[in-house]
Amino acid sequence: MTGGEAPQAIVNMWLAEPLPREVRGPLDLLARTPGVARVAVLPDVHWAEGVCVGVAVGTRDRLIPEAVGRDIGCGMAAEAYDCEGDAGRLADPAVAARVLADLSRSVPSNRHGAGGPLPPEHLIPETLSDPRLARLAARDGRVQFATLGRGNHFLELQRDDEGCLWAMVHSGSRAAGAAVHAHHARLARRGRVGLATIPAAEEAGRAYLSDVAWAAAYAEASRSAMLDALARVLLGRLGATPVPGSRFACLHNHVRLEAHGDETLWVHRKGALSAALCEPGVVPGSMGTQSFHTEGRGCLESMSSCSHGAGRAMSRGEARRRVAPRDLARQMRGVAYDSRNARDLVEEAPEAYKDVGAVLRAQAGLLRVVRRLRPVLVHKGT
């Protein structure tokens, strides 16, 4: 280290494969950002703008908007269904098609029409730190509440090894969260090295944390509303009802103050789950492969973090070039999905993702598997 340079942070890695070349530079830039104390690189790591997905970052007194990302509060929620219901009927393609059609209306990818569900009353847009954010949250936040979004967001029905039916939803804060990120990223300041940051103790830091909390609460309420909508569909089509008390949730794009060993750090997670001791989590594979319910082991070196999924093996552009709709159909055999959207869904084909089994083996010291699940029906936005 030469005079004037920021000290390098402690970087720990849990990798399922050699570190991708394209993430090395961004990780080095992150580790040299002033105030960064620790970086945990998780086995689903892959390139993304600003800070790679699959990374946890601990800072002492600085906040890094890029280390949370645009989709603030993105995460997953899961819920079990009674095994006495007529859930076995999902194996009938006609029944599965009707469920998918119902979901396309009740859980759209982009926005609800008139009469759609509304955000809870406690999510008052006026509490956001800037009037422009409040106006956008009141407008787009209203019609996008309880919608999936596109990309890798999904609503999935799964069976565990005992044959019980589970639901899993993956979604985020939609346009409102992206606007919060953009607003505060513009206000962040870059030093001589590293990424742009915001002092946590100053007014700008408090405003960012408050807005992040709002976006995360919006995302969590939105996922809950989508599970409620799914429950209504399954009751009508299958006679299946949720198991009381089985619903749980986890976030993978957030920042919060946490104690790890003898340090108290602002832990940013971008595509990373909190994995404190016995903390429940969900690690999905892909739309055609198995997913897992997990419990954290509270690993100090990872700041009690683990991967949020399998992670992409191909960029979306590469998947569009290499995967044809017929390849998707072959990989999705036995899983119901809307094949009319196959040309768009090739971006999410199982082969576009890493092997979730290898990802789990690489982080065995960070979590333990509680339950294995296999997809039965997948509803995705395009």
C-alpha positions in Angstrom: 0.0 0.0 0.0 1.4 3.4 -1.0 0.7 6.7 0.8 -2.8 8.0 0.4 -4.4 4.7 -0.6 -7.3 3.2 1.3 -6.5 0.1 3.3 -7.7 -3.2 1.8 -10.7 -4.8 3.5 -10.7 -8.4 4.7 -12.1 -10.5 1.8 -13.4 -14.0 2.4 -14.7 -16.2 -0.4 -16.9 -19.3 -0.7 -16.7 -20.4 -4.3 -18.2 -23.3 -6.3 -15.9 -22.5 -9.2 -13.0 -20.3 -10.1 -13.8 -16.6 -9.6 -15.2 -15.3 -12.8 -12.8 -12.9 -14.5 -15.4 -10.2 -14.9 -16.0 -9.9 -11.2 -12.4 -9.5 -10.1 -12.1 -5.8 -10.9 -15.4 -4.8 -9.3 -14.5 -6.8 -6.1 -11.1 -5.1 -5.9 -12.7 -1.7 -6.3 -15.2 -2.5 -3.5 -12.5 -3.8 -1.1 -10.6 -0.5 -1.6 -13.6 1.7 -0.9 -13.0 3.9 2.2 -14.8 2.5 5.3 -15.2 -1.0 4.0 -14.0 -3.4 6.6 -15.1 -6.8 5.4 -16.4 -8.4 2.1 -17.9 -11.9 1.9 -18.0 -13.3 -1.7 -20.6 -16.1 -1.9 -20.8 -19.0 -4.4 -23.5 -17.5 -6.5 -21.4 -14.4 -7.3 -21.8 -12.9 -10.7 -21.3 -9.6 -12.4 -23.8 -6.7 -11.9 -23.4 -3.0 -12.3 -21.7 -1.3 -9.4 -21.3 -4.2 -7.0 -21.5 -7.9 -8.0 -24.5 -9.9 -7.0 -23.7 -12.5 -4.4 -21.7 -10.3 -2.1 -22.1 -9.1 1.6 -20.2 -5.9 2.6 -19.5 -4.6 6.1 -18.7 -0.9 6.5 -17.8 1.0 9.7 -19.4 4.4 9.1 -20.3 4.6 5.4 -23.3 3.4 3.4 -22.9 2.2 -0.2 -26.1 2.4 -2.3 -24.5 0.2 -5.0 -23.9 -2.6 -2.4 -27.7 -2.8 -1.9 -28.6 -2.3 -5.5 -31.7 -1.1 -7.3 -34.2 -3.7 -6.2 -34.2 -2.8 -2.5 -36.0 -5.3 -0.3 -36.0 -8.0 -2.9 -36.4 -11.4 -1.3 -38.5 -14.5 -1.0 -41.4 -15.8 1.0 -42.6 -19.4 1.3 -45.8 -21.1 2.6 -46.9 -24.7 3.0 -50.3 -26.1 1.9 -52.3 -28.9 3.4 -51.6 -32.3 2.0 -55.3 -33.2 2.2 -56.3 -30.8 -0.5 -56.6 -31.9 -4.1 -53.1 -30.6 -5.0 -52.3 -33.8 -6.9 -54.5 -32.5 -9.7 -51.7 -30.1 -10.8 -50.2 -33.1 -12.7 -53.2 -32.7 -15.1 -52.0 -30.2 -17.8 -55.5 -28.8 -18.1 -55.7 -28.0 -14.4 -52.2 -26.5 -14.4 -53.1 -24.3 -17.3 -56.2 -23.0 -15.5 -54.1 -22.2 -12.4 -51.5 -20.4 -14.6 -54.2 -18.4 -16.3 -55.7 -17.4 -12.9 -52.3 -16.3 -11.7 -51.6 -14.2 -14.8 -54.7 -12.2 -13.9 -54.4 -12.1 -10.1 -50.5 -11.8 -9.9 -49.5 -9.9 -13.0 -45.9 -9.1 -13.9 -46.2 -5.4 -14.4 -49.2 -3.6 -13.0 -52.8 -4.2 -11.7 -55.7 -2.6 -13.3 -58.5 -0.8 -11.5 -59.6 -2.6 -8.4 -56.2 -4.2 -7.7 -54.9 -4.7 -4.2 -53.5 -1.6 -2.4 -50.4 -1.2 -0.3 -51.0 -1.3 3.5 -52.0 2.0 5.0 -48.8 2.2 7.1 -46.7 2.5 3.9 -47.4 6.2 3.5 -45.4 7.6 0.5 -45.1 11.0 2.2 -42.6 9.5 4.7 -40.0 9.2 1.9 -37.2 11.7 2.0 -37.9 13.5 -1.3 -41.2 14.8 -2.7 -40.4 13.2 -6.1 -40.0 9.8 -4.5 -43.3 10.3 -2.7 -45.1 11.1 -5.9 -43.6 8.1 -7.7 -44.4 5.8 -4.8 -48.0 7.1 -4.7 -48.4 6.5 -8.5 -46.3 3.5 -9.5 -46.2 2.0 -6.1 -50.0 1.8 -6.1 -50.4 -0.1 -9.4 -47.3 -2.2 -9.0 -48.1 -3.5 -5.5 -48.5 -7.3 -5.5 -47.0 -7.7 -9.0 -44.0 -9.9 -9.7 -41.8 -7.9 -12.0 -39.8 -9.5 -14.7 -36.4 -11.2 -15.0 -35.7 -13.8 -12.4 -38.8 -13.0 -10.3 -41.3 -15.8 -10.0 -44.2 -17.5 -8.1 -43.7 -21.2 -7.9 -45.5 -24.3 -6.6 -43.2 -27.0 -5.3 -43.3 -30.5 -3.6 -41.0 -31.5 -0.8 -39.6 -35.0 -0.3 -42.7 -35.9 1.8 -45.0 -34.9 -1.1 -46.3 -31.8 0.6 -47.1 -28.7 -1.5 -45.2 -25.4 -1.0 -45.4 -22.0 -2.5 -42.4 -19.7 -3.1 -42.5 -16.1 -4.3 -39.4 -14.0 -5.3 -40.0 -10.3 -5.9 -38.9 -6.9 -4.9 -39.8 -3.2 -4.5 -40.4 -2.6 -8.2 -40.2 1.0 -9.5 -40.4 2.6 -6.1 -37.2 0.8 -4.8 -35.4 1.6 -8.1 -36.2 5.3 -7.7 -35.0 5.3 -4.0 -31.7 3.8 -5.2 -31.3 6.2 -8.1 -32.0 9.2 -5.9 -29.5 8.4 -3.2 -26.9 7.1 -5.6 -26.9 10.6 -7.2 -26.2 12.1 -3.7 -23.4 9.6 -2.8 -19.9 11.0 -3.1 -16.8 9.2 -4.5 -13.4 9.6 -3.0 -10.0 9.1 -4.6 -10.5 5.4 -4.7 -13.5 3.0 -4.5 -17.2 3.4 -4.8 -19.4 6.4 -3.9 -20.6 6.4 -0.3 -22.8 8.3 2.1 -21.8 9.0 5.7 -24.2 6.9 7.9 -24.3 9.4 10.8 -25.2 12.4 8.6 -28.6 13.5 7.5 -28.0 12.0 4.0 -27.3 8.7 5.6 -30.3 8.8 7.8 -32.5 9.7 4.8 -31.2 6.8 2.8 -31.7 4.3 5.6 -35.3 5.5 6.2 -36.1 5.2 2.5 -34.5 1.8 2.3 -36.7 0.6 5.2 -39.8 1.9 3.4 -38.9 0.1 0.2 -38.1 -3.1 2.0 -41.4 -3.0 3.9 -43.2 -2.3 0.6 -41.5 -5.4 -1.0 -42.4 -7.6 2.0 -46.0 -6.6 2.0 -46.2 -7.1 -1.8 -44.9 -10.7 -1.5 -47.4 -11.4 1.3 -50.2 -10.1 -0.9 -49.1 -12.3 -3.8 -49.2 -15.4 -1.5 -52.7 -14.4 -0.4 -53.7 -14.1 -4.1 -52.2 -17.5 -4.8 -54.1 -19.0 -1.8 -57.4 -17.8 -3.3 -56.5 -19.4 -6.7 -55.6 -22.7 -5.1 -58.7 -22.8 -2.9 -60.9 -22.3 -5.9 -59.1 -24.7 -8.3 -57.8 -27.4 -5.9 -59.5 -27.0 -2.6 -56.0 -26.6 -1.0 -55.5 -24.2 1.9 -52.3 -22.9 3.5 -50.9 -24.5 6.7 -51.4 -21.9 9.5 -48.1 -20.5 10.7 -46.0 -22.0 7.9 -45.3 -18.7 6.1 -41.8 -17.3 6.4 -39.7 -14.7 4.5 -36.2 -13.6 3.9 -34.5 -10.6 2.3 -31.5 -10.5 0.0 -31.0 -6.8 -0.9 -30.8 -4.7 2.2 -28.5 -2.9 4.7 -28.6 -2.9 8.5 -26.4 -2.4 11.5 -25.2 -5.7 12.9 -22.7 -7.0 15.5 -20.2 -9.5 14.2 -17.5 -10.5 16.7 -16.1 -7.4 18.3 -17.2 -5.2 15.4 -20.5 -3.4 14.8 -20.9 -2.9 11.0 -23.3 -1.7 8.4 -23.8 -5.0 6.6 -25.0 -4.5 3.0 -26.2 -7.6 1.2 -26.8 -7.6 -2.6 -28.0 -11.0 -3.7 -27.1 -12.4 -0.3 -29.2 -13.8 2.6 -28.8 -13.2 6.2 -27.8 -16.5 7.7 -27.6 -15.9 11.5 -27.7 -19.0 13.7 -30.9 -21.0 13.0 -32.3 -18.1 10.8 -34.6 -19.6 8.1 -33.9 -18.9 4.5 -34.7 -20.0 1.0 -32.1 -20.8 -1.7 -33.7 -21.4 -5.1 -32.1 -23.2 -8.0 -33.9 -22.3 -11.2 -37.3 -22.6 -12.7 -36.7 -26.3 -13.6 -34.4 -27.4 -10.8 -34.7 -28.0 -7.0 -34.7 -25.4 -4.3 -34.0 -25.5 -0.6 -35.2 -24.3 2.7 -32.2 -23.6 4.9 -31.1 -22.5 8.4 -28.1 -20.3 9.0 -25.0 -21.3 10.9 -24.0 -17.8 12.0 -20.6 -17.8 10.4 -18.5 -14.9 11.6 -16.3 -14.7 8.6 -19.3 -14.3 6.2 -20.9 -11.8 8.5 -23.7 -14.4 8.9 -24.4 -14.4 5.2 -25.0 -17.0 2.5 -26.0 -17.1 -1.2 -29.5 -16.1 -2.3 -29.7 -18.7 -5.0 -27.8 -20.6 -7.6 -26.6 -17.5 -9.4 -26.4 -17.0 -13.2 -24.0 -19.0 -15.3 -24.9 -17.1 -18.5 -25.8 -13.5 -19.0 -29.3 -12.9 -20.3 -27.9 -12.0 -23.8 -25.8 -15.2 -23.8 -28.9 -17.3 -22.8 -30.9 -15.8 -25.6 -28.2 -16.7 -28.1 -27.6 -20.2 -26.8 -30.9 -21.5 -25.5 -33.8 -22.2 -27.9 -37.4 -22.7 -26.9 -37.2 -26.4 -27.6 -34.2 -26.6 -25.2 -36.3 -24.9 -22.5 -39.1 -27.3 -23.1 -36.8 -30.3 -22.6 -35.3 -28.8 -19.4 -38.7 -28.0 -18.0 -40.2 -31.5 -18.6 -42.6 -32.3 -15.8 -43.0 -28.6 -14.7 -46.0 -26.6 -15.8 -45.2 -23.1 -17.3 -46.7 -20.8 -19.9 -45.0 -22.1 -23.0 -46.4 -19.2 -25.1 -43.7 -17.1 -23.4 -40.9 -19.5 -24.2 -39.0 -17.0 -26.4 -38.7 -14.7 -23.4 -38.3 -17.4 -20.8 -35.1 -18.8 -22.4 -33.2 -16.2 -20.4 -34.4 -18.1 -17.3 -33.7 -21.6 -18.6 -32.1 -24.0 -16.0 -28.9 -24.2 -18.0 -28.5 -20.4 -17.7 -27.9 -20.9 -13.9 -25.2 -22.6 -11.9 -25.6 -26.0 -10.3 -27.4 -25.2 -7.0 -26.1 -28.4 -5.5 -22.5 -27.2 -6.1 -23.4 -23.8 -4.7 -24.7 -25.4 -1.5 -21.7 -27.7 -1.0 -19.4 -24.6 -1.4 -21.1 -22.9 1.6 -21.8 -25.9 3.8 -20.2 -23.9 6.7 -22.7 -21.1 6.3 -26.0 -22.9 6.3 -27.7 -26.3 6.6 -30.4 -27.7 4.4 -33.8 -28.2 6.1 -36.0 -29.2 3.2 -35.5 -30.0 -0.5 -38.2 -28.9 -3.0 -38.9 -29.7 -6.7 -40.9 -27.4 -8.9 -44.4 -28.4 -10.0 -45.6 -25.1 -11.6 -43.9 -21.8 -12.4 -45.5 -18.5 -13.0 -43.0 -15.9 -14.4 -43.4 -12.4 -15.8 -42.1 -11.5 -19.3 
